[in-house]
Amino acid sequence: MEEEKALVDRVLIELSQIIESEPNLNEFAIIPVMNNEKNTSPLVYENNSIGLEMWAVKYIIIHTKVYLMKMRNLIKKNLSDSEVQKVKRSLLGAVLVQPEVTTYWNMRKELLERGYLSANSELYFTKLVLSYKNKCNEAFTQRRWIFKKAMEDNTLLVANAFLNYEHSHLLLNNELKVAEMTSLTTKNNYHAWAHRIWSLQNIKGLSKQSFSVILASQYESSYDWLFGNVSEHSAFQYRQKLMTFLIKNREKMNNFFVTYEQFTVDHLKLNNDLNSLFINNKKNNFEDFKCLFSLLIYELFHTVKELNKSYPGHESIWYHRRFLIKTLFDEIFNFKSKNRLRINDTNLSKSECLISRDLNELLCMDNIIINFKLFKPEFRDAESIMCFNKIVKDETELIKTSQSLKYDPVQRYLADKYEKWLMCVLQVDLLEE
């Protein structure tokens, strides 16, 4: 027992020395060596990577747990320097081999609060943990906790205070890079994609111009990611969220939307530009609507079309298509009805009203009878009918093509499901050939 304890102490001291002295560590891993045949240290350090032989893991788990449970409440009191160092070493080893134990992370928070650990070193350590456990939610949670602290104090991560926007820019870029690293290492990593979204939602102090540049870069890189990881539902969700961020920051996006708007005009075969599609194009929300409308059309008839052509039979593509077509119809409906429609039945939501009628009729009719007061349509009638019919025609062609025998049964099955969803949920009558 004493030999095992002495072994653990030596390993933890060596491990902490390597991590503290080497600022460029890339990876930590458990090496599948089950027995101590060479009677040497279980640590392997080379090429900026650390490995721990598996036979030593059980000893670290046992001895660090006993010691840390004893010190759990004592760390809230004044500790001697030697006790602080031992607690830090024990937590370092315990978290590396058992990163899912929340108690150990909470104890590290205590050390951070009391100044025994620095925020910089903790971010570095969590990145090392995530190199081994790419889906460790506790490590991401720890980074978010530090992220919030850093938003309140821009000197937390640096010796000298940055300008506020520079500090925020550095912080956000670090989180996006860590999330990208874990996404690349482990596919379908929901925690990594969720962390990206959380970071974008919670960043403060960043200039709108800088934030817009980051959003544009993320949106464009996500396009390439989808073609290399077509089955990642979380990546599609991330791209959907980015659309929302882009619209909120539209005023600082300069010419970002020009390509998407031109594609929309060409695809829908409009005579002039998108302004000609709407009568009341002076409304405050028109520019937001126009930009989102263009993004959705481009995503639906370019991005998803190319994905479907290159990777037939992937359910994630079809679910993304559902999101796009539903959002597209919702936005058209909401833009037309905003400040003009009143729902008499408070128990009936707008989305329920939307799917309760034939959408083609809804876009083209002169008035709505069920639960709505009369309103003047804000689409030009001819353009409205043409726009909607063009979208439905393209969807019909896609479904019929995907149902043909040249595709495998999975693609045909997914096309059948999509067709039923359009007809039964959105109440869309697909055009007959």
Residue pairs with C-beta under 8 A, 6 or more apart in sequence:
4 59
4 62
4 63
5 63
7 56
7 59
8 56
8 59
8 60
8 63
8 64
8 93
10 41
11 41
11 42
11 43
11 52
11 56
11 60
11 93
12 60
12 64
12 89
12 90
12 92
12 93
13 89
14 41
14 43
15 43
15 50
15 52
15 89
15 92
15 93
15 96
16 88
16 89
16 92
18 25
18 43
18 45
18 50
19 25
19 50
19 92
19 125
19 128
20 121
22 48
23 124
24 48
25 48
25 49
25 50
25 124
25 128
26 48
26 49
26 131
27 48
27 49
27 50
27 128
27 131
27 132
28 49
28 50
28 51
28 52
28 96
28 128
28 129
28 131
28 132
29 49
29 50
29 51
29 52
29 131
29 132
30 51
30 52
30 53
30 54
30 57
30 97
30 132
31 44
31 51
31 52
31 53
31 54
32 54
33 42
33 53
33 54
33 55
34 54
34 55
35 55
36 42
36 53
36 55
36 56
42 52
42 53
42 55
42 56
43 50
43 51
43 52
43 53
44 50
44 51
44 52
44 53
45 51
50 128
52 96
52 97
57 97
60 93
60 94
60 97
61 94
61 97
61 98
64 90
64 91
64 93
64 94
65 94
67 86
67 90
68 87
68 90
68 91
68 94
68 103
68 104
68 107
71 83
71 87
71 90
72 103
72 107
74 83
75 87
75 107
75 110
75 111
75 114
76 110
79 87
84 111
84 116
87 107
87 111
87 116
88 111
88 116
88 117
91 104
91 107
91 108
91 111
92 125
94 101
94 104
95 101
95 104
95 105
95 108
95 125
95 129
96 128
96 129
96 132
98 104
99 129
99 132
99 133
99 136
99 138
99 139
100 133
100 136
100 138
101 138
102 138
105 138
105 139
105 141
105 142
108 117
108 122
108 142
109 142
109 145
111 117
112 118
112 119
112 122
112 146
119 146
119 149
119 150
119 156
119 157
120 157
120 158
122 142
122 146
123 143
123 146
123 157
123 174
126 139
126 140
126 142
126 143
126 178
127 178
127 181
129 136
129 139
130 136
130 139
130 140
130 178
130 181
130 182
131 181
131 185
133 139
134 182
134 185
134 186
134 189
134 192
135 182
135 186
135 189
135 190
135 191
135 192
136 191
137 191
140 191
140 192
140 194
140 195
143 175
143 178
143 195
144 195
144 198
144 202
146 156
147 171
147 175
147 199
147 202
148 202
149 156
150 156
150 157
150 167
150 171
151 168
151 171
151 202
151 203
151 204
151 205
154 161
154 162
154 164
154 167
154 168
154 205
155 161
157 167
157 170
157 171
158 167
161 167
162 170
164 205
165 205
165 206
165 207
165 210
167 205
168 203
168 204
168 205
168 206
169 206
169 210
169 214
171 203
172 199
172 200
172 203
172 206
172 214
173 214
175 195
175 196
175 199
176 196
176 199
176 214
176 218
178 195
179 192
179 193
179 195
179 196
179 199
180 192
182 189
182 191
182 192
183 189
183 192
183 193
183 235
186 192
187 229
187 231
187 232
188 231
188 232
188 233
188 234
189 234
190 234
192 234
193 232
193 234
193 235
193 237
193 238
194 234
196 218
196 238
197 237
197 238
197 241
200 214
200 215
200 218
200 241
200 245
203 211
208 249
208 251
208 252
209 252
211 249
211 252
212 249
212 252
212 253
212 254
212 256
215 242
215 245
215 246
215 249
215 253
216 246
216 253
216 256
218 242
219 239
219 242
219 243
219 246
222 235
222 238
222 239
222 242
223 239
223 303
225 232
225 235
226 232
226 235
226 236
226 239
226 303
226 307
227 306
227 307
227 310
229 235
230 307
230 310
230 311
230 314
230 316
230 317
231 314
231 316
232 316
233 316
233 319
236 316
236 319
236 320
236 323
239 299
239 320
240 320
240 323
243 292
243 295
243 296
243 299
246 253
246 256
246 291
246 295
247 288
247 291
247 292
247 295
250 257
250 287
250 288
250 291
257 291
257 294
257 295
259 298
260 291
260 294
260 295
260 297
260 298
261 273
261 274
261 290
261 291
261 294
263 294
263 297
263 298
263 301
263 302
264 270
264 274
264 293
264 294
264 297
264 298
265 272
265 273
265 274
267 297
267 301
267 390
268 277
268 297
268 386
268 387
268 390
269 386
269 390
270 276
270 277
270 383
274 290
274 293
274 294
275 281
275 290
276 380
276 383
277 379
277 380
277 383
277 387
278 286
278 335
278 378
278 379
278 380
279 378
279 379
279 380
280 286
280 378
281 290
283 338
285 335
285 338
286 335
289 331
289 335
292 331
293 328
293 331
293 332
296 324
296 327
296 328
296 331
297 328
299 324
300 321
300 324
300 325
300 328
300 391
301 394
304 317
304 320
304 321
304 324
305 398
307 314
307 317
308 317
308 321
308 398
308 402
311 317
312 402
312 407
312 408
312 410
312 411
313 407
313 408
313 410
313 411
313 414
315 414
318 414
318 415
318 417
318 418
321 418
322 418
322 421
325 391
325 395
325 422
325 426
326 426
328 391
329 354
329 359
329 426
330 351
330 354
332 363
333 350
333 354
333 362
334 350
335 378
336 363
336 375
336 377
336 378
336 379
337 350
337 372
337 375
340 375
340 376
340 378
341 350
341 368
341 372
341 373
341 375
342 372
342 373
343 349
343 350
343 353
343 371
343 372
344 371
344 372
344 373
345 371
348 371
353 370
353 371
353 372
354 362
355 425
355 426
355 427
356 370
356 427
357 368
357 370
357 427
358 427
358 428
358 429
359 388
359 426
359 427
359 428
360 388
360 389
360 392
360 428
360 429
362 368
363 377
363 379
363 384
363 385
363 387
363 388
364 377
364 379
364 381
364 384
364 385
364 388
365 377
366 377
367 374
367 375
368 374
368 375
377 384
379 387
389 431
392 428
392 429
392 430
392 431
393 431
395 422
395 428
395 430
396 430
396 431
396 433
398 415
399 415
399 418
399 419
399 430
400 433
402 411
402 412
402 414
402 415
403 412
403 415
403 416
403 419
404 412
407 415
419 430
422 428
422 430
423 429
423 430
